[in-house]
Amino acid sequence: MSSARHYKTRPAGKSEYGVYCNKAKEFYQTMYQAEKVENWNAVGLNGVHAIISLIDAILVKYSGIRSSEDNHMAVIDLLTSSIGNRITDVVKKSQTAKRVIAKKNVIAYENREFLKSDALDMIKQVERFYRWAMDQL
């Protein structure tokens, strides 16, 4: 899909981006708290939710919309199609977001543990995305 009009969205006041930014900060901080106590599944899910909230914050701030899609991957496509070239590295960072969000099913639904190595890799990816997103916000 090449245009934001193909995605289910809802309007949001651009000033509301701070709500999603605060959610992202909480998930991000909780990800690190979970790491300290070696709760690897919690690291993973909080990382995923931090990314989703950051994308929501960017969409709200720059486009006045947020996704109402059931599929979390669609929010990434919405980000690239609605933001375009208005912020730097959006396509590159969208690939990072896809890698993180793709792990949600493994963490939450599959019959396997999310390992320490998985969690540490996710932390690196989430941290890079988080720093980039906060620079945009």
C-alpha positions, -999 to 999 in steps of 0.1 A, spaced: 0 0 0 14 33 -10 -8 59 7 -20 65 42 -56 66 30 -55 28 27 -51 23 64 -76 25 91 -68 56 111 -85 79 136 -78 116 139 -58 129 169 -50 164 179 -13 170 172 -8 182 207 -18 148 220 15 132 209 29 137 244 5 111 257 20 85 234 55 97 242 49 92 279 36 57 273 67 50 253 89 62 281 71 40 306 75 9 284 111 18 277 120 22 314 101 -10 323 120 -29 296 152 -20 315 137 -28 349 127 -62 335 163 -67 323 176 -62 358 155 -90 372 160 -112 341 124 -112 330 132 -117 293 96 -120 281 88 -87 299 118 -71 282 105 -82 248 69 -71 252 78 -38 268 102 -32 239 75 -39 214 50 -16 231 76 12 234 81 11 196 44 11 189 38 40 212 67 59 197 53 54 162 19 66 175 36 97 189 53 105 156 21 99 136 1 121 159 27 149 160 34 150 122 1 139 107 -26 143 133 -36 106 130 -30 73 147 -35 38 134 -66 18 143 -54 -13 125 -54 -46 143 -21 -55 127 8 -38 144 30 -41 112 5 -18 94 14 10 117 49 9 104 37 11 68 15 40 78 45 57 93 65 55 61 36 64 39 22 93 59 55 108 71 75 103 40 106 126 38 95 149 66 118 133 91 152 118 85 159 81 83 122 71 86 125 42 61 157 29 78 142 32 113 110 16 101 130 -16 93 142 -16 129 107 -13 141 96 -42 119 123 -64 133 112 -56 169 74 -59 163 79 -91 144 91 -107 177 58 -100 195 42 -133 184 73 -153 195 72 -136 229 35 -137 236 21 -166 218 47 -192 207 56 -222 228 92 -211 234 110 -189 258 123 -155 249 159 -159 258 184 -136 273 202 -133 240 169 -124 223 162 -98 250 196 -82 248 194 -79 210 159 -64 213 171 -38 239 198 -26 214 172 -22 186 147 -5 208 173 18 223 183 29 188 148 35 177 139 53 209 168 77 206 159 84 170 122 89 177 128 112 207 150 133 185 120 137 162 96 145 189 
